[in-house]
Amino acid sequence: MDNQAIKQSTASNGLVDILETVLDKGVVIAGDIQVNIADVELLTIKIRLMVASVDKAKEIGMDWWETDPHYSSKGLRIQEIQEENEELHNRIKQLEENSANPNNNESST
């Protein structure tokens, strides 16, 4: 029984080491699935999977979860700011058009 416990412990430590390496370095798995009938492409699915620690992901510039409104209140605020920014741009454009054509706003006398 002691021999079996040692084997399980060694296997467990090996798995922990592998997981630690994967999270530290990161692993990318990529593949494409294509459905064709009579040489006509009907569907293409591109699959990209990355497994890494949060720190490693941030280090390589992947931090989408921080700005996605579905995952972060910060992301929701960014979305609100973008909508407000778009609304302000539209108002400025309208004001510029009105100031370029001042006769459009005046009534004929």
Residue pairs with C-beta under 8 A, 6 or more apart in sequence:
22 51
22 52
23 51
23 52
23 53
23 56
24 53
24 56
25 52
25 56
26 50
26 51
26 52
26 53
26 56
26 57
26 60
27 50
27 51
27 52
28 48
28 49
28 50
29 47
29 48
29 49
29 50
29 51
30 46
30 47
30 48
30 49
31 46
31 47
32 44
32 45
32 46
32 47
33 43
33 44
33 45
33 47
34 41
34 43
34 44
34 45
35 41
35 42
35 43
35 44
36 42
50 57
50 62
52 60
57 63
65 71
65 72
66 72
66 74
66 75
67 74
67 75
67 78
68 75
69 75
69 76
69 78
69 79
98 104
98 105
